[in-house]
Amino acid sequence: MTTTRLPLSMILFLAGAAPALAGPLCPGVAVTGGAASPAEAAAVGRQIAKGPLPIDRKLAVGAWSVFHVSPRTSDPIYLFFKGDPARTQRIYLSPGQGRPDEYADIKSEVEQNAPGIPPSLSSCFAHLVTGG
């Protein structure tokens, strides 16, 4: 019997980056790859485009969610919602780019622009976009 060894990159791809992110950097935050449904992708897309947008990642805590989307005509961005995107307007949008030394600034900026966001979600976002 022969065994096949997968390259590390394939193992990481199959395992998915989201569960690793949800570990020590994002306790209490549900991190998933993609939209929960086509309706969710359409609802988020209508906030900045005329139709569904590819959702690369979703972060969620309670009623709050952050979607990383890839519009066809612009750079990827993050949209912040409190409540169902089909029924609520986005609260904040961010390009989500930062250096590791900007963690505190990004977390603070999110909390100022999305009042009431759970600290675990703003922290997770800041770690994610600064490579923390």
N, C-alpha and C positions, 0 to 999 in steps of 0.2 A: 504494500500500500504506500502510495506517495502522498506527501503533504505539500500543499502550496502555501508559501509564505507571502502574505500581502505586504506591499511597501507601507511604511508608516503613514505616508500621505493618504493612501487609500483607507487605512484604518480610521484615521481622523475624519475623513470625509464620510465614511459610513456611520461613524459614531455621532457625527454632527457636532458643531461648535456650540450650539445653544445649551445642551446639558452641562458642558464644562463651565460656561459663563454663569449659569444659574447656581453654581456651587459657591465657592468662597467669596466671590465678588458681588453676588446678587442674592443673598439669602432673603427668602420671602417674596421673590419676584418670579413670576411664571415667564419663562423665556421660550418662545417657540419660533420655528422657522416658517415663514409664510403666513398667509391669511388663514383664519379658521374656516372660511367658506368663500365662494365666489361673491356672495352678497356683501361680505365684509370688505373684500377688495374693491368692489364697486362703490360702496359707501365712503371708504377712505379716499378713493380716487376722485369722487365728485367734489371733494373739498378743494382740490387744486387743479383738476383736469376735467375733461368731458366724459370720462369713463373709468373703468377699472385700471388700477395701477399694480404692477408687480410689487408685492410686499415681501421683503427679504427676511424681516425679523419683526416679532412683536414682543414687547415687554408689557406685563400687566400686573397690577396690584389692585384688588377690589374693583371699583368702578373705573379706575384710571388705566389707560393704555397708551403706549408709545409705539408707533409704526415706523419702520424704516422702509421707505418706498423708493423706487427707481423710475422717475418720470422719463419718458422718451426724449423730451426736449431740454432737460436740465440735469444738473448733478443730483445724486441721491440726497434725500432729506429725511428728517424725522418729524412726524406729526404727533402732537400730544392731544389726548382727548380725556374728558371726564364724562363717562357715559357711552352709550352706543353711538358709533360714528354715523349711523343711519338717521339718528334723531337729534344729534347735537353738533354744534359747530366746533371745529378744532380750537383749542385754547392757545396753542403755541406751535411754532415750527422752527426747526433749527437745522443748520447744515451738519451739525454733529461732528465737527472736526476740532481737534485740540491736541496739544502736546501733553505729555505726562505731568509736567509742572503746572498745568492749567486746571487740574481736577477741581480744586476748591472754587475757582472762578466760574467754571461751567456749572457746577452743582448750584452755586448761588444764583447764577443767571436764570437757570431753569426754575428754581423756587420763586424768584421774583416775577417771572413771566407766566408761571402756571401756579397761581396761589392755591394752596391746599394739597398740592401733589404729595403723595406719601414720601417721606425721606428715603425709604429703601429704593423707591423707583428713581428719584433724582440721583441718588448715589450710584445705582446700577448704570444709569445712562452716562453719568460722568466717567465712570470707570471704563465703560465700553468705548466711548469716543476718544478717550485719552490713552487707550492702550494699557490701562491700569491693571 
